[in-house]
Amino acid sequence: MAIDEAKAKEFLERARKGVLKHLNEKGGVLSLGDLHEHSLNKYFIQHQRFSLMMESFVHEELATHDQSTGNVAITEKGKEFSNQ
């Protein structure tokens, strides 16, 4: 059975907003591992999809990732996006 592409895109968009909303609710900064665990447990987003999601957050300036600490921080733009 093929997955409806439109439904898949809609789900991923809800997951992106949900992950950013969770990040915001937890004070705006979480470790990459904690954020990955949340996305896996809540949205069943596996490692490869999570990596793509994180890349999109950074590219779209919705969040930042500090490689030295491993922390992800939501931006103001990310807060606005998660509340749409």
Phi, psi and omega in degrees: 000125181280143177279133177295118183301320179296319179293322178297317179296319179297316179298315181296325178293318176297321179295316179301313179296319180295320179294317178293322178297317177299316178301315179296316181294336180268018176101359175094349181221129175218159174290154178302321179297316179296320180292321177296317180299317178298313182295326178290313183289323184272319188241000180059035179275113181282176189305310184297314179295322178297316179300317178295321178297314180297319177300321179293321178300314182291314181300320181273003180060036177271337178205162175241156177232121178265106183295333181289329180253341184079011182269148175247133179235135178282146177260171176300320178298321177294322177297316179298315181299317184291341181261004179287000000 
